[in-house]
C-alpha cells in the first residue's frame, strides 16, 4: 500500500515535470536531460520525505505512549492516595463509633443509677415527717 502511494506521488511529480513549457527547440535536448535528471531524483526525494514522515510519526507515537504511561502512573498514585485516605477515615469512624457506644453505656448506667436513687429518695421521703408538712 505504501509502495503504491509512493509510486503515485512520483508519477504525479513526473507528470508535472513533463508539463513544463519548453523555451525553444534548441533547449529541448538540455530540457530533456534536465527532466530526466529531475525524474531520476524524484523517487529519491519521495523516499527522503517518506523517511522524514515515518520518523515524525514514530516520534509522535513515542510521545503519545509516554503521555499515556505518565497519566496511568499518576492515576495509580491517586488511587493509592485515596485508598489510604479512605482507610484512615474508616478507622476514625470506627474509633468514634466505639467512643459513642461507650458514652451510651455510661449514660445508661447513669440513668439506671439515677432512677434507683430517685426510688430510694421517694421511699425515704414517704416515711419522713417532713413530707406530711408539705
Secondary structure, DSSP 8 states (H G I E B T S, - for coil): -HHHHHHHHHHHHHHHHHTS--S-STTHHHHHHHHHHHHHHHHHHHHHHHHHHHHHHHHHHHHHHHHHHHHHHHHHHHHHHHHHHHHHHHHHHHHHHHHHHHHHHHHHHHHHHHHHHHHHHHHHHHH-HHHHH-
